[in-house]
Amino acid sequence: MKMLTEAAIRQYQEQGYYAPIRVMPRSEADALRARLEAFEAGAGTLAGPLRHKSHLLFTWLNDLVRHPAILDAVEDVIGPNILCWGSSFFIKEPRNPGFVSWHQDSTYWGLDPADVVTAWVALSDSTPANGAMRVIPGTHKLDQVPHQDTFRPENLLSRGQEVMVEVDERQAAMLPLAAGEMSLHHVRLIHGSDPNPSDLRRIGFAIRYIPTTVRQVAGSHDHATLVRGEDRHGHFEPEQRPDADMSPRAVAYHQMVTGAHAAILMRETGKQMRA
């Protein structure tokens, strides 16, 4: 089912992003946020590896990466045979210095070709006041640009990576989202976000989708979940659904998968994924 208009698809192709896209009513997003915060109330804020590939830990997130409205929009830009390669929470607490530096997602992912789209799903309002994402339109047409690793503790990226090219922030486009909306952006698009000085929590769940033709070229093996269509290529080991939220089986499997994933993302650094 086509979700995006021809004009929206053209913007994604020409500018590297499109937003906002309403994929669920606010009440549904509020219910998902409530499930996250119910877990956090007992176990604390998701941190370190638990932030990543969280769809392998929670049944409701495994359902979310398969959400028909999300996949309809993703299909419009990458085609009908779709793998979920990754997912990550980007949570900015109120009055917190955490930020995301200007970067390209493709820098350490090892995916080829660069036909990768991120669906950034807002589980809370994401506004200029609480650190919404900003993008530099058209930069997805660049090749991979050099990055430097900073490992700054307040940087939410795995390596604190930032582009080593001049970024004209006057060209930046802000992508505000209401809870239940999402943005789509290309893996090569330069983007980032500022800290959250407000009193409101900002919760985003970024889902990384690839067509089944994409390969992992930086690691010996990798895992992904087929969420639509069929996979005739078999470049990734199929992931298993969690049998229950944070069950021992799900936690053990998630640890194995994210360990292999982290080895790719953190290669040549001698470091582990940060807490």
N, C-alpha and C positions, 0 to 999 in steps of 0.2 A: 504494500500500500504506500503510495507516494505521500510523504509528510511535508516536504519542502516545496515551495514554489520554484519556478524556473529562475526567478530573480534571486532567490535565496541561494540556490545552487551556484548560480553565476558569481554571486558575491564570495561564496566559499572558495571557488576556483580562482578568482582574481585577487581577493584580499587575504585568503587563508583562514577566514573565520566567518561564523555567522551566529548572531544572538539578537534577542532572546528567542528561545523555542519553548513553548509551554508543553510539558510532557506529562504533567499530572496536576490535579487540583492541589491547592495549598493544604487542604486537609490531609491528603495522602502524604505529602512531604512532612507535615507536622507529625504524623503517625510514625514515619521512619525516624525522624529526629527523636521522638519519644523512646523508641526502642534503643537507639544508640545511647541516649542519656540514662536510660534505666540500667544498661550494662555499666556505664561509667560510674554510676552512683555506687555500685558495689565493688568495681574493680579498678576504678581510676581511669583517667583519660587514655585513650589509645595512643601508644607510643612505639617507636622503633619498628620492628618488623610487623607488629600488629596493625600498623597503619596501611600496610601494603598487601595487596591481594586479599583484602579482607572478605571478599566474596567466597573465599574458601573456609572462612570461620563462622559466618553467620548465614543462616538460611534465607533471611529476608534480603540480604545484599546479593546472594546468589540469584534470587528472583529479580532484583533490581537490574542487574547487568543484562537480564533477558527481557526487560520491560518492552512491550511491543511498540510504544510510541517512541522510545529512545532508538530502538533498532530500525524503525521505519525511517527516521531522519538519517541515521548512519548509513543505511542502505542507499539512500539517495546520493551519497557522496563516495562510497567505496564499493558498492555492488552488493549482491544478495548472499554471498557466502562469507560469513563473518565469524571471526574468532575474537573473544575477549582475551587480550594478552596480559592485561594488568588492571589494577584498580588501586587508588590511594585516597585516603582522607587528607584534606588540607583544612585544618581547623585552626582558626585564629581566635584565641581567647580575648576577652575585653581587656583593654589597656595593656596590651602585650607587644613587645618589640619584634615579634616574629614577622618575617617578610620573605618574599620570593624574588630573587635577583633576576635581572634580564637574562634569558637563556632560551635555547632551543631544546625541546624534549628529546630530539634524536641523538644528542651528543654521546650518550653512553649506552643506549639501548641495544645496539647491535642488530637492528632490524633492516632488512634490505628486500625490496626497494623501500623508499621512504613514503610509502602509501599507508599512512597511519593517521587516525583521527582520534582526538580526545573529546569525549562527551563529559563536560564539567557540570554536574548536577547540583543545584543549590538546595540544600536541606534547611537553610535559613536564608533570609534576605542577604544579598551580597551587594553592598553599596559603596560609593566613594568614601563614605564616612567610616566603614569598617574594613577597608582593604580589599575592594573588588579587584578582579584581574584587569590588567591593561595589556594591550597588544600593539605591535608595530605593524600596521597593515602592509601586505605585500611582501614581507620578509620571508615568507615560505618559499619564494622563488629563488632564494639564495641557496648555494650549496651549504654543506656543513661548515660553520664558521668556528674559529678557534675559541676555546673556553679555558678559563683558569679555575682550579679548585681552591676554594677559600676555607672550607670546613668551619665557617663562622657559626657559632652555636645558635644564633638567632635566625639563621637562614634555614628555611623549611626543606630545601632540596637535599638530596642524599649526600652530595659532595660539596654543597655550597657553591656550585659552579655558576660562573657568570661569563657572559660573552666578552671577548677581547677586541671588540670592534666598537666604534663610537655609535651610541644610540641617541638619535635626536628625539628627545621626549616630547617635543612639540608635535610630533607626528603620532603620538600614542592615542589609541582609542580605548576608552573605559567601557567595560562590559558589565554593567549592573544587572543583577538577576533577582527576581522575586523567588521566594521558596516555591519549588515545583517547576521552575524554569531551568533550562540548561543552555550552554553555549557549545559550539563545535569549533575546534581549532586544529590546524594541520601540525604535524610533528616538527616541521621546520620553522614554524612561525615564532619569532622572537616575542616573548611575553614575560610578565612578572607581576608582582603586586606589592603594595606598601604595607606597613604595619597597621594594626587595628587600635587606634587610640580611643575608640568609642566604648560605650557601656554594653554593647550588643555583641554576642558571640557570632562569628562567621563560620559556617560549616559547609564545605563543599566536598563532593565525592567525585573524583576524576576517574573515568573509565576509559581504558585504552583499547581501541578496536582496530583490527587489521583484517584485510581480505586474506583468504586462505593461501594465496600465492606468495605471501611474504615469508621470508626465511630468517632464522637467527644465524648470524655469521660471526658473532663474537664469543660464542660459547659452544661447548660440545653438545649440550642438550638444553631444552627449554620447554615450558609447559603453557598451555592455553586451553580455553573452554570454547567449544563450538556453540554459538548461540543462535545462529540462523543459517539455513541452507545446508550444504554438504561440503566436506573436506576431502578432496581427491588428491591432495598433495602430501599430507602427513608430515609436515615439517616440525610439528610440535606434539609433545606427548599430551594426550587428553587429560584434563583435570577432573577430579571427582567432586561431586557435590558434598557439602557438609551434611552429615546425617542428623545433626542437631547443633544448635548454637554453642560454639566453644566446647564441643564434646572432645574427650580425649583423642578419639580417632581423627577428628577434624584438626585439632591442634597439632598432632604429630604430623599429619600430612602437610599442613600449611608450613610447618617448620622445615620439612624436607624441600618443598617447592620453593619457598622464599630463600632458602640457603643457596640453591642453585641460581636463583634469580639475582641474589646479592653478589654472587661471585662474578656475574657478568657486569652488573652496574658498578661495582667497586674494584674491578680489575686494575692491577698495576698500582694500587694505592697502599696496599698493605694494611688497610683499615676494614673494619666491620661496618654494617649499617648502623647509623646512630640511633640512640634512644630518643 
